[in-house]
Amino acid sequence: YQDREARLNDFSTDKPSTMADTVNFSPLNSEWNDKVKAVFKGHSDGFVEGQPGRFLIPPRFLKLKDKIRNMEVRESDTWIVTYPKCGTTWTQELLWLLNNNCDFERATIESAMKRVHFIEFNGLLTDDMYKNMMAANNNDLYTGVDIEAIEASPRDCPRIIKTHLPIYLLPPDLINKCKVVYVARNPRDVAVSYFYHSKLIGVHGFQGDFSEFFNFFVNDKVCYSPYWEHTLEGYQYRNHPNFCFLFFEDMKKDFLSEVQKVAIFLKTQLSTETMTKLSDFLNFDNCKKRWQCHEEVIKNSGGFSKEGNFYRKGIVGDYVNHFTPEMEARMTKWEEDNLKGTDFSFPEVN
């Protein structure tokens, strides 16, 4: 883990990270790539790995890497950065509402996929998958996932941009120029949620069982890994005035307090009445109901498996229903090894 410590030392709160300038991508070693291709049917091209950093992503991302790194960020931007399955969808809805005068009507009618830009989405697809999705959408994928369209969006309309990329691969002036919200979640629940997500989403198309997925996860061999480097890099910026670091567990425990924290961060004033409406609107069951019609469209187009749902449980501690004692022991050691020498810890959950 000395390599990890050296990389973390490159992150600074007062200067852009230069790490991206030295990252070189090449195919993941054949032994692991063969394992990936065998059970992740959406990743038929395997992964490329960035060194230093060990970051994993499908090879199509390389067509976007420099465009993302060099894109112009705006002072009016709000970015949400997370490792997958840490509360991204929930938080992006909150950010969009806070930046759009709590327009509940539009948020009800229009899918978040059209309101929030997913900067690297096209880079997750195989070339064949991209062609099929374009054909299914009349050669017009959502502008929210096209970098050129994102850059051409009106300047008088503040952008909400989401990404699962590590911060060091994002524009170097990102944190010094605009607002960034990072959400972290206990890796135990992340592993479980990511497992179900990977079975549902065609982009991943995972065909194995949870024990197989768990092995990929703790070996840092799932898309967007490694988990700890991603999370600890975000934590390094927690005291930067343009950076808001949240825990999923805190959001579940006292949502209104976390909403207030984010509103203050974004310099948004909320009345008590609006806070109550926000809390109700972003209640898990209400989010799930609103999303249902959009999910059916995606399932019918082949983007999602017919089995499962995008909004599954959204709770803290579901891992206890999936972990064996051996898994918990392995997770605990993995956690201890990676947190050695840091002051990072997750909120205690009662």
CORWO-V334748 format. One record per residue. N is the residue number from 1. BURIAL is I if it has 24 or more other ideal C-beta (glycine too) atoms within 12 Angstrom, else O. Layout:
# CORWO-V334748
n->N burial->BURIAL
n->N burial->BURIAL
This chain:
# CORWO-V334748
n->1 burial->O
n->2 burial->O
n->3 burial->O
n->4 burial->I
n->5 burial->O
n->6 burial->O
n->7 burial->I
n->8 burial->I
n->9 burial->O
n->10 burial->I
n->11 burial->I
n->12 burial->O
n->13 burial->O
n->14 burial->O
n->15 burial->O
n->16 burial->I
n->17 burial->I
n->18 burial->O
n->19 burial->I
n->20 burial->I
n->21 burial->O
n->22 burial->O
n->23 burial->I
n->24 burial->O
n->25 burial->I
n->26 burial->O
n->27 burial->I
n->28 burial->I
n->29 burial->O
n->30 burial->O
n->31 burial->O
n->32 burial->I
n->33 burial->I
n->34 burial->O
n->35 burial->I
n->36 burial->I
n->37 burial->I
n->38 burial->O
n->39 burial->I
n->40 burial->I
n->41 burial->I
n->42 burial->I
n->43 burial->I
n->44 burial->I
n->45 burial->I
n->46 burial->I
n->47 burial->I
n->48 burial->I
n->49 burial->I
n->50 burial->I
n->51 burial->O
n->52 burial->I
n->53 burial->I
n->54 burial->I
n->55 burial->I
n->56 burial->I
n->57 burial->I
n->58 burial->I
n->59 burial->I
n->60 burial->I
n->61 burial->I
n->62 burial->I
n->63 burial->O
n->64 burial->I
n->65 burial->I
n->66 burial->O
n->67 burial->O
n->68 burial->I
n->69 burial->I
n->70 burial->O
n->71 burial->I
n->72 burial->I
n->73 burial->I
n->74 burial->I
n->75 burial->O
n->76 burial->O
n->77 burial->I
n->78 burial->I
n->79 burial->I
n->80 burial->I
n->81 burial->I
n->82 burial->I
n->83 burial->I
n->84 burial->I
n->85 burial->I
n->86 burial->I
n->87 burial->I
n->88 burial->I
n->89 burial->I
n->90 burial->I
n->91 burial->I
n->92 burial->I
n->93 burial->I
n->94 burial->I
n->95 burial->I
n->96 burial->I
n->97 burial->I
n->98 burial->I
n->99 burial->I
n->100 burial->I
n->101 burial->O
n->102 burial->I
n->103 burial->O
n->104 burial->O
n->105 burial->O
n->106 burial->O
n->107 burial->I
n->108 burial->O
n->109 burial->O
n->110 burial->O
n->111 burial->I
n->112 burial->I
n->113 burial->I
n->114 burial->I
n->115 burial->I
n->116 burial->I
n->117 burial->I
n->118 burial->I
n->119 burial->I
n->120 burial->I
n->121 burial->I
n->122 burial->I
n->123 burial->I
n->124 burial->I
n->125 burial->I
n->126 burial->I
n->127 burial->O
n->128 burial->O
n->129 burial->I
n->130 burial->I
n->131 burial->O
n->132 burial->O
n->133 burial->I
n->134 burial->O
n->135 burial->O
n->136 burial->O
n->137 burial->O
n->138 burial->O
n->139 burial->O
n->140 burial->O
n->141 burial->I
n->142 burial->I
n->143 burial->I
n->144 burial->I
n->145 burial->I
n->146 burial->I
n->147 burial->I
n->148 burial->O
n->149 burial->O
n->150 burial->I
n->151 burial->O
n->152 burial->O
n->153 burial->I
n->154 burial->O
n->155 burial->O
n->156 burial->O
n->157 burial->O
n->158 burial->I
n->159 burial->I
n->160 burial->I
n->161 burial->I
n->162 burial->I
n->163 burial->I
n->164 burial->I
n->165 burial->I
n->166 burial->I
n->167 burial->I
n->168 burial->I
n->169 burial->I
n->170 burial->I
n->171 burial->I
n->172 burial->I
n->173 burial->O
n->174 burial->I
n->175 burial->I
n->176 burial->O
n->177 burial->I
n->178 burial->I
n->179 burial->I
n->180 burial->I
n->181 burial->I
n->182 burial->I
n->183 burial->I
n->184 burial->I
n->185 burial->I
n->186 burial->I
n->187 burial->I
n->188 burial->I
n->189 burial->I
n->190 burial->I
n->191 burial->I
n->192 burial->I
n->193 burial->I
n->194 burial->I
n->195 burial->I
n->196 burial->I
n->197 burial->I
n->198 burial->I
n->199 burial->I
n->200 burial->I
n->201 burial->I
n->202 burial->I
n->203 burial->I
n->204 burial->I
n->205 burial->I
n->206 burial->I
n->207 burial->O
n->208 burial->O
n->209 burial->O
n->210 burial->I
n->211 burial->O
n->212 burial->I
n->213 burial->I
n->214 burial->I
n->215 burial->I
n->216 burial->I
n->217 burial->I
n->218 burial->I
n->219 burial->I
n->220 burial->I
n->221 burial->I
n->222 burial->I
n->223 burial->I
n->224 burial->I
n->225 burial->I
n->226 burial->I
n->227 burial->I
n->228 burial->I
n->229 burial->I
n->230 burial->I
n->231 burial->I
n->232 burial->I
n->233 burial->I
n->234 burial->I
n->235 burial->I
n->236 burial->I
n->237 burial->I
n->238 burial->I
n->239 burial->O
n->240 burial->I
n->241 burial->O
n->242 burial->I
n->243 burial->I
n->244 burial->I
n->245 burial->I
n->246 burial->I
n->247 burial->I
n->248 burial->I
n->249 burial->I
n->250 burial->I
n->251 burial->I
n->252 burial->I
n->253 burial->O
n->254 burial->O
n->255 burial->I
n->256 burial->I
n->257 burial->O
n->258 burial->I
n->259 burial->I
n->260 burial->I
n->261 burial->I
n->262 burial->I
n->263 burial->I
n->264 burial->O
n->265 burial->I
n->266 burial->I
n->267 burial->O
n->268 burial->I
n->269 burial->O
n->270 burial->I
n->271 burial->O
n->272 burial->O
n->273 burial->O
n->274 burial->O
n->275 burial->I
n->276 burial->O
n->277 burial->O
n->278 burial->I
n->279 burial->I
n->280 burial->O
n->281 burial->I
n->282 burial->I
n->283 burial->O
n->284 burial->I
n->285 burial->O
n->286 burial->O
n->287 burial->I
n->288 burial->O
n->289 burial->O
n->290 burial->I
n->291 burial->I
n->292 burial->O
n->293 burial->O
n->294 burial->I
n->295 burial->I
n->296 burial->O
n->297 burial->O
n->298 burial->I
n->299 burial->O
n->300 burial->O
n->301 burial->O
n->302 burial->O
n->303 burial->I
n->304 burial->I
n->305 burial->I
n->306 burial->O
n->307 burial->O
n->308 burial->O
n->309 burial->I
n->310 burial->I
n->311 burial->I
n->312 burial->I
n->313 burial->O
n->314 burial->I
n->315 burial->I
n->316 burial->I
n->317 burial->I
n->318 burial->I
n->319 burial->I
n->320 burial->O
n->321 burial->O
n->322 burial->I
n->323 burial->I
n->324 burial->O
n->325 burial->O
n->326 burial->O
n->327 burial->I
n->328 burial->O
n->329 burial->O
n->330 burial->O
n->331 burial->I
n->332 burial->O
n->333 burial->O
n->334 burial->I
n->335 burial->I
n->336 burial->O
n->337 burial->O
n->338 burial->I
n->339 burial->I
n->340 burial->O
n->341 burial->O
n->342 burial->O
n->343 burial->O
n->344 burial->I
n->345 burial->O
n->346 burial->I
n->347 burial->O
n->348 burial->O
n->349 burial->O
n->350 burial->O
